[in-house]
């Protein structure tokens, strides 16, 4: 009887945090993982991107089509000078050059999938917005989790003269990164 109860107890447990950001991953990477588990230090250093923010607490790392299964681009934000390269934000982008209808369709598909994984998340549809200065139109949907993290899905439709490419972006943000982005990144 004790063995039966022990087996039942350990197999029927559900996670204590129903909307833990670590339940979702991009290209097999979770928030809090070390990029060293997926990429060589040389590749990580090649992917470092400076100049995105005024604050240098976090830095972006990008990988273009480097053994990726789903996305054309994988990126992460890590803390500056972190020799372990721990992720605080991860994102993937799928390129949709001149094919925005497919982008919007894929965005909706991903929204539905994330809604089923995180049914209690607070949802926010920003709708379509345009920036003539940046030469882009975007359509964004956010999931804010009670654990403090967030997930965003955005289609970006760039004007040709911007030099950027149309794409779908899926981003996962830790609470610490979200707070930094909102309060410190550009101050």
Secondary structure as GFF3:
##gff-version 3
##sequence-region A 1 187
A	DSSP	alpha_helix	2	11	.	.	.	ID=ss1
A	DSSP	three_ten_helix	21	23	.	.	.	ID=ss2
A	DSSP	three_ten_helix	35	37	.	.	.	ID=ss3
A	DSSP	alpha_helix	41	47	.	.	.	ID=ss4
A	DSSP	beta_strand	48	49	.	.	.	ID=ss5
A	DSSP	beta_strand	58	64	.	.	.	ID=ss6
A	DSSP	beta_strand	73	79	.	.	.	ID=ss7
A	DSSP	beta_strand	87	95	.	.	.	ID=ss8
A	DSSP	alpha_helix	100	117	.	.	.	ID=ss9
A	DSSP	beta_strand	122	131	.	.	.	ID=ss10
A	DSSP	beta_strand	136	144	.	.	.	ID=ss11
A	DSSP	beta_strand	150	158	.	.	.	ID=ss12
A	DSSP	three_ten_helix	160	162	.	.	.	ID=ss13
A	DSSP	beta_strand	167	173	.	.	.	ID=ss14
A	DSSP	alpha_helix	175	183	.	.	.	ID=ss15
###
